[in-house]
Structures are given as C-alpha cells and as structure tokens.
Amino acid sequence: MNQQSLKVRPVDVNVLNASGKATLPTEPNCLSQLAHVHRLRDSELNYADHKYNIDMQMLRNREGLGAPLKMGMDRFAAKQVGRLPFLQSSNLMDDVLTGRCDEISFQDFLGLPENYENLRQPHAVVEKSLGIYL
C-alpha cells in the first residue's frame, strides 16, 4: 500500500511523559497527551454540513442554480423561526428540509446534554434576553 494515499495517519501516544518538574506550554506533557483528539472527530461533527454542501453542488450541476438557491432560502427562513428564550428548539423544520428527519442517528437516542430538560425560570430568562434587569 502506498503511504501517500493514506488520508488519516494514526497517531498513538505510546508513553506519557510524566515528570515532576514544571514544563513550558510548548513541551509535551501528560495533559496534552491525554487531551489528544482524534482527527475523525472533526470530520464526524461536520458530516451533515459537508453532505448538504455536496448534495447542493450536485443539484446545481443537474438542475441549475434556482433549486439549491430556493432550498437555501427555505432553510434560512426555517432558522429564523424562534421560540421563547427558555425553550430549546428541536430544529424539526430544518431536519425536514434537509432530509435528516428520516434518519435515526446516535444523537437521537444517546441523550446529549443539549437534549436535557433545562429548568430555568422563564420570567428571568425573558427579562435577561430583553435587557430588563431589576
């Protein structure tokens, strides 16, 4: 296999450099080695946006500029619809427009922090968003 054809090269931390002395921020230490983030994480976070951009490019090549422009304006209008500040949006309208409503992914059932119920005082949140402070 050609080494240049690999898009993601695995980087493993073999030994943690644990020393009792203070180190400079540029030197590798235990925290920087443990906080290592795999490169595929960013790719997975941007997967939906990347897939949408590719789909819009294919639609533009096939149908012309009008169809993707209309779909983009529909998504923009769907994002402008808001709720009260203390209620989180489910983004159902955006999911319907992009076709993600037909997919079941890990985010749908693993209980992400953004899906937790927020117990905040509605009056306090609205007053803060309007700039009313007592």
C-alpha positions as CSV (number, residue, x, y, z in Angstrom):
1,M,0.0,0.0,0.0
2,N,1.2,3.4,-0.8
3,Q,1.8,5.5,2.3
4,Q,0.9,8.8,0.5
5,S,-2.6,7.5,-0.2
6,L,-3.5,7.4,3.5
7,K,-5.7,10.3,4.4
8,V,-5.7,9.7,8.1
9,R,-2.5,8.7,9.7
10,P,-2.9,7.2,13.1
11,V,-1.0,8.9,15.9
12,D,-0.8,6.9,19.1
13,V,0.7,8.1,22.4
14,N,3.0,5.3,23.5
15,V,4.4,6.7,26.7
16,L,3.2,9.5,28.9
17,N,5.9,12.0,29.7
18,A,5.3,12.3,33.4
19,S,7.9,14.4,35.2
20,G,7.8,16.3,38.5
21,K,9.2,19.5,37.1
22,A,7.3,22.4,35.6
23,T,7.3,22.4,31.8
24,L,6.8,25.1,29.2
25,P,3.5,25.3,27.3
26,T,5.2,24.1,24.1
27,E,6.6,20.9,25.6
28,P,4.5,17.8,25.6
29,N,3.1,16.8,29.0
30,C,0.6,14.3,30.3
31,L,-2.4,16.6,30.0
32,S,-1.7,17.5,26.3
33,Q,-1.2,13.8,25.6
34,L,-4.3,12.7,27.3
35,A,-6.3,15.5,25.7
36,H,-5.4,14.2,22.3
37,V,-8.4,14.4,20.0
38,H,-8.7,12.0,17.0
39,R,-8.8,13.7,13.6
40,L,-12.0,11.9,12.6
41,R,-14.0,13.6,15.4
42,D,-14.0,16.9,13.5
43,S,-14.9,15.1,10.3
44,E,-17.9,13.5,12.1
45,L,-19.0,16.8,13.6
46,N,-19.1,18.4,10.2
47,Y,-20.6,15.4,8.3
48,A,-24.1,16.8,7.9
49,D,-23.0,20.2,6.6
50,H,-20.5,18.5,4.3
51,K,-23.1,16.1,2.9
52,Y,-25.6,19.0,2.5
53,N,-23.0,21.1,0.5
54,I,-22.2,18.1,-1.8
55,D,-25.9,17.5,-2.4
56,M,-26.5,21.1,-3.2
57,Q,-23.5,21.1,-5.6
58,M,-24.9,18.0,-7.4
59,L,-28.3,19.6,-7.5
60,R,-26.8,22.8,-9.0
61,N,-25.0,20.8,-11.6
62,R,-28.1,18.9,-12.6
63,E,-30.9,21.4,-12.2
64,G,-29.2,24.8,-12.3
65,L,-28.8,27.5,-9.6
66,G,-32.5,28.0,-8.9
67,A,-33.3,24.8,-7.0
68,P,-30.4,25.0,-4.5
69,L,-31.0,28.7,-4.0
70,K,-34.6,28.1,-3.2
71,M,-33.7,25.3,-0.8
72,G,-31.1,27.5,0.9
73,M,-33.7,30.3,1.3
74,D,-36.1,27.8,2.8
75,R,-33.5,26.7,5.3
76,F,-32.7,30.3,6.2
77,A,-36.4,31.1,6.8
78,A,-36.8,28.0,8.9
79,K,-33.8,29.1,11.1
80,Q,-35.4,32.5,11.6
81,V,-38.5,31.0,13.3
82,G,-37.8,31.1,17.0
83,R,-39.2,30.1,20.3
84,L,-39.2,31.8,23.7
85,P,-35.6,32.0,25.0
86,F,-36.2,29.4,27.7
87,L,-37.4,26.8,25.3
88,Q,-34.9,24.9,23.2
89,S,-35.7,24.3,19.5
90,S,-35.9,20.8,18.1
91,N,-34.9,22.1,14.6
92,L,-37.7,19.8,13.1
93,M,-38.3,22.2,10.2
94,D,-34.6,22.2,9.3
95,D,-34.5,18.4,9.6
96,V,-37.4,18.0,7.3
97,L,-35.9,20.3,4.7
98,T,-32.5,18.5,4.7
99,G,-34.0,15.0,5.0
100,R,-32.5,14.2,8.3
101,C,-35.9,13.5,9.8
102,D,-35.8,10.1,8.0
103,E,-32.6,9.1,9.7
104,I,-32.1,7.7,13.1
105,S,-28.6,8.5,14.4
106,F,-26.7,8.3,17.7
107,Q,-27.8,11.9,18.6
108,D,-31.4,10.7,18.6
109,F,-31.1,8.3,21.5
110,L,-27.9,8.7,23.4
111,G,-29.1,11.7,25.5
112,L,-26.8,14.5,24.6
113,P,-26.5,17.4,27.0
114,E,-28.4,19.7,24.6
115,N,-31.4,17.3,24.8
116,Y,-31.6,17.6,28.6
117,E,-34.5,19.5,30.1
118,N,-33.4,22.9,31.3
119,L,-35.0,24.0,34.5
120,R,-34.8,27.8,34.3
121,Q,-37.1,30.5,35.4
122,P,-39.0,31.6,32.3
123,H,-39.5,35.2,33.5
124,A,-35.9,35.6,34.4
125,V,-34.7,34.3,31.0
126,V,-37.1,36.5,29.0
127,E,-36.2,39.6,31.1
128,K,-32.5,38.9,30.5
129,S,-33.0,38.5,26.8
130,L,-34.9,41.8,26.6
131,G,-32.4,43.6,28.7
132,I,-34.7,44.2,31.6
133,Y,-32.9,44.0,34.9
134,L,-34.5,44.6,38.2
